[in-house]
Amino acid sequence: MDEIKIPAGYHSDLNLHDTQVAIKTVKDFFQQSLAEQLYLLRVSAPLFVEPSSGLNDDLNGVERPVGFDIPCAHANAQVVHSLAKWKRMALYRYDIHPGKGIYTDMNAIRRDEELDNLHSVYVDQWDWEKVITPEARTLFTLHQAVTDIVSCICDTQLTVRGKYPQLCDTPLLRRRVTFVTAQELEDLYPDLTPKQRENAFTKKHGTVFIQGIGGKLRSGKPHDGRAPDYDDWHLNGDIIVWYPVLGHALELSSMGIRVDEDSLARQLKLSGCEDRAKLPFQKAILEKKLPYTVGGGIGQSRICMFYLRKAHIGEVQVSIWPDEVREKCAKCGINLL
């Protein structure tokens, strides 16, 4: 467990009742704005999948999924880590055409997550995915999606501030996105860790998209881990904003143009995961049966934290925390749900 950070003089601008009302305001407006901006249809999504399907996200390759058996179905299941792969299969099954896509509420359990102000074992995201043509697998397409999502974030912030004037004494999020590659960050700050680089750059620029995450940089290390079988490591990244409440960068979204048959084969080889090529999902990509897509996840609790100026993610979602964390937060005016 990482150390919990308590901002000096922190107090919540909203009580518990108003916080619950505000969370609904945020989620209702943001998902409607996202659907309209990106031309997305809301769909139902699974909480668990069969391990043999290859649809679960293995994140950095070391996290253990929560598994259980289903006796009546003579099957085993895993609670999803994310829906990065499932969405692409869904677009194929629903016969969605280029320019349109889907979004869903994704709920996951990541039991090996480090617990701190921003991380919980319970994960809630808006997962979205959109069909594109092969010719649209470009940086322009990626950057346009980033710009559209940031526009939704900024529009929602205006709505929330209009309803809750007490949240208006901090600067508005910068609508203009600064794009930077992970390699450029390493070159700028060679003596800093990846998280320290994010903090230094985001504090200066406000709204940032860090591009090219997963592959090794010139130092021999990646900026951060990414599974080899959904994002194209050259065409992906994270939307990060400066969060003055905690005094550091806050990642709101991870997204990217998804692997095609060539980038999947290359990344499986680089990761030593070539055996995954036999799994149904990965095999379908290699055989060009699935649509080309762009997609990502947007943290619901992270978004609510940002708008409502909360110091701990437990103020906007219900999870399990160590007793010492609950005691420390209670003493400092942080009301965990």
N, C-alpha and C positions, 0 to 999 in steps of 0.2 A: 504494500500500500504506500502510495506517495503521500508526502506531507500535505495536509489541508491548509490552504492559504486563507487567512482572515484579513480582509482589507481593513485598514485603520479607520475607525469610526463608522464601520458599516451599519446600515439599517435598511431594511426593505422599504421601498416606497409604497408597496401595496400590502395590506393584511392578507391573511389566508383566504378569506372569502373572496376578496376582490382579485386576488391572484388567480383563483380558479375561473372566475368570469373572464379575466383578461387572457388566460390561456386559450379559452374557446374562441375569443375574438381573434387572436393571432392565427390560430389554426384554420378557422373558417375563411378568413380573408386571404391568407397566403395560398392555400391550396386552390382556391378559386382563381386567383391571379395567375398561379403557375399553370393551371390547366388551360386558361385562355391564351396566355403568352406563348406556350409551346405546342398548342393544339393537342392536348392529351385527354384521353378517356379514362375515367376512374374504373378500376377493376378490383376484384377480390384476389387475395393472394394467400399462399400457404404459410402456416406457422412452422411446419416441418416437412421434410422431404426424405425420400429413401436414399441411403448412402450410395447405393449402386448407380443412381441416376447421374452422378457427377454434377448435380445442380447446386450443391452447397458451396459456399465461398470459404476457402481455407485461410483467408486473410494472410497472415505472414507465414503460414505453414506450421506453426507450433501450437496454436490455440486448439483446445479440445472442444469439439461440439458436445452438446448435451444430447444423449441418446436414450432411447427406450424401445421396448418391444410392443407390438400390437398383436396379441394372440389371435384375435378373431380374423385378422387379415393375413396371418402367417407372415408377418413382415416386421422389419426393424425400421426405425425412423430417427432422424436427427433434427433438432430444432435449428432453424436456419441461422447463420451468421449474418447473411444479407441475401438479397434477391437479385444480385447482379446477373446471374446466369439464367435464373428462372424467367425473368422478364423477356429476355430475347427469345426464349422458346415460346412464351405466351404470344408475342407479336406474330410469330410464325403460325401458331394455331388459330389466332383470331383473324388472320389474313389482313393485317394492318398495312397500308400502303405508305410509300415514302412521303415524308412531310408531316406525318401524324404519329401518335404514340399513345402510351398508357402511363398512368401513375397509380400508386397504391400506398396504403399505410403498411409499413413494414415493422413488425415487432420481432425482436430477436433476444436471445440470451447469449452473452459472451462471458462465460464463467471465469475465464482467466484474465479478464480485464483488470488493469491496475486502477484502483479507486482513488480519485482525487476530486478536485472541484468540477472537472469537466467529464469525468468518466464514471460509468455505472455498468453493472452487469446486465442491466436492462437497456436495450437499444431501441429507439423509436425514430423512424425516418419516413420521409416521403421518398419512395423509390420511383424513379421515372425512367422511361426508355422510349426512344423514338427511331423509326425506320428512316434510313438515309440510302441514297444510291451509292454504288461503289466509287463514283467520281467525287462524292461529297465527303470522303474520308480525308479531310484536310484540316489544317489549322484554322482556316477561316470558319468552317462549320463549328469547330470546338469553341473558338472565341465568341462566335455569335450566341451560342447556347449560354456561355458564361455571362455575357452581357445581359441577356434576357433574364436570367435567374437573379442577377444582382439588381436589375430593375424591379423585379417582384419584391425583393428584400427591402429595397428603399421605399417602394410604394406602401408596403405593409407598415413600415416604421412610421410613416406620416399618419396613417390611419390610427395606429395605437396612440401616438402622441396627441392626436386630436381628441381622443376619448379620455386620456389620462394626462392632464396638464402637468402633474407632478413629475412626469418622466421627460420633460422638455428642457431641462437645464444642462444637457450634454449635447455636444455637436452631432449633427446628422451624419449618417454614414456617407462616405464619398461614393457617388454614383459611378464615377469614372474608375475603371479597373486598371491597375498596373500589372502588366503581364511580365513574368520573369521565369526563366528556366531554372531547374534545380542546379544545373551546372553553373549557370551565371551566379547563383547564390553562393555556391561553394567557392567560386573564384573571387567573389567580393569579400567573403568572410571565411578564409581557409582555416583559421584557428578556432572557429566556433563549431558547436554541435549543430545538427540540422534544426533543432528547435530554437536554439539561440539565433541562428540565421533568420528564421521566420520572424522571431520577435524584433530583431533589429530592423529588418526590411519593412515589416508591416507597420511598425511604429512610425516610420518615416512616410509611408505611402497610403496608409489607411485601409484601402480595399485592394487585395492582391490575389492574383491567380498564379500559383507555382506549377509550372508545366514540366512534364517528363519525369514521372515518379515510378520507380520499380527497378529500372536498370541500374547497373553500376556506373558511378561517376568516375572522373579521372583519378580520384583518390582510391578507387577500388571498392568503395562502399556506396550503396544506394542512398538517396535522400530519405526514403522511407520504404517499407515493404509493400508490395502489391502482388496478389496472386497472378500467375502467368497466363491464365486462361480466360480473362474477361477484358481488361483494359489493354489497349495498345500502349506500351510504355513510352512511346514517342508522342502520343496524342492524348495524353491524360493530364490530370492535375487536381489541385485542391483550391477552393475558394476560401481565403483567410481574411479576417478583418481584425482591426485593432480594437481591443476590448478594455476601455479605461477602468472598469470596475475592478478587474483583476490585474491590470497593468501588463498584459501580455496578449499575444496573438490568439485568436479564436477561430478554429476551423469550423466552417458551416456546411461545407459540401465537398464530397469527393466525386469526381466524374471523369468521363473520357469517351473517346471513340473506341468502340469495342474491337477486339482482335478479328482480323480476317484470317483466311487459311494460311497465309504466309507468316504473319506476325505470330500467330498461335504456335505454329511449328517451331519458329525461331525461339520464342520465349520458353516453350516447354523444354527445349534442348538446353538453353542457358540455365534453367532452374533444375535440371536433372529430373524432370517430371515427365519424360516422354511416354511413360506407361499410361498416362491419362488420355492419350490419343485414342485409346480403345473404349473409353467411356462414351455413353450415348450422346451427351451434349457436345463434347469435344469432337467426337467423330462426325457429327452433323455439320460442324463448322468446317472441318477439313474437307468434307465432301460438298461444300458450298450449298447446303440445304437450308441454312438459316439466313434470315435477312441481315444486311449490314446495318448497324445501329450505333447511336450515341446515347448515353444515359448516365445516371448517377444516383446518389443518395443525398438528401438534405436533412440534417438532423433536426427533428421537431423540438426536442428539449433544448438543444443548443440555440435554435432560433428564439424560443420563448425566453431563455436566459438573457439573450442579447437585448431583446425589446424591453423586457421587464426589469432589466438591470439587477439580476440576481447574482449572488456570489457563489452559489453552489447549485449544481444540476438537480440535487435532491429537493430544491425549493420549487421545482416545476414538474417533477415526476416522482412516482412512488417506487422505491427500491429497498434493498437491504444494505445497511451500513454497519460497520463495527460500532460497538457500544461507545468506545472512546471518541469516535467521530461525532456521534449523536450528542454526547455530553459537551464536547468542545463547541460544536455549532450552537447548541442551546444557550450556552453561556455568552455567546457573542452575537445573539440576535438573529441567527440563521435558522429559520423554521423549516426543518425537513418534513416533507409530506409523508 
